[in-house]
Amino acid sequence: MFTESHGPWTVDDLHRLPDDEFHRYEIDDGVLIVSPRPSSPHQFASYKITDVLNRAIETAQVDLVAVPEVEVVTDRRDDWLKVPDVAVVAWDAFDSEPQEYQAADVALAVEISGSRQSRYRDFGEKLVAYAEAGIPHYWVLELVPAPKLTVFELVDGTYEQIAASSELIKLGRPFPVEIDPGRLTRPRRD
């Protein structure tokens, strides 16, 4: 697929690539990052947290919606594109059916971390990138060794950790929600 040398990647370059159902593509500072599609436990957790968030949004009656695996870009840079596992976006942005969302329309980005490599990116590069893009809330749901949710809030341009637990977490922002990490990772069999 990549037969020629290519140096810094842009969002337009990425959109010219052929569709690929087996990989996820992101751009960070012009570097193309290619990841395999998520595993079944990762996909299940994404489905569950999206459902929990949308139920809480509906209860709170706020103009937001949680959507899985959407492209997020920023007007300030053409060499930056992320695909959070779940993004909570403004209703107006969702309603316009964009190909990608502006970071300014994202209230919360959620990453699901199922390996040491993804944990390193989620708590490193992505933590910095989402903060620089101005996304007010960022969560990381770790699947291994045990389910754990870490919650960050943007304060003066950087994220501050406001919670981290394997147990039930009750949050008031960006809307009231209760999250039990253990209930997001495996189907119930009872």
C-alpha positions, 0 to 999 in steps of 0.5 A: 500500500505504501510503495513510495517514500512519504514525509510528513503526512496530512489529513488530506494525504490520509483521506486519499488512502484506499479504504482499509477495514483491517487497520486504524490510521492516525496522524501525530505531528505528520507521522502516520500511525497504523494500528490493527483493528481492536480485539473483541474485548476492546470492541465490547468495552467500546460498545458498553461505555458508549451505551453508558455514556449515551444513557447518562447524556439522555438522563442529563438532557444535554446536547451531546452524543457518544459515538465510537471510532470517529476521526477528530481533527483540529483547524489549527493543524493539518498534520494531526488526526486522532480516532478515539475509541469513543468521543462525546461530541456536540449534538449540532456537530453530530447532526451535521453528519461530518466525515470528521469532527473538530476537536472543538466539538469534542467534550470527552475522548475515551481511549481503551487500553488493552496492551502495554503499547496502547497504554504507553500511547494512551497515557503519553502521546494521546494525553498530550495531543488531546490536551493540546487540541483543547478537549476538556475531558479525557478518560482511559479505560484499561482492560488488563491486568484488571479493568480500571478507569482513569479520568482527566480534566483539562486545567490551564492547558494540561490534564489533571487526573481527577479519578482512577479506580477499578471500582464504581466512579461517580462523576459530575462532568462533563455530565453526571455519570456513574461508571463501573469499569468491571461492568464494561469489559465482559458480557454478563452471563447470569 
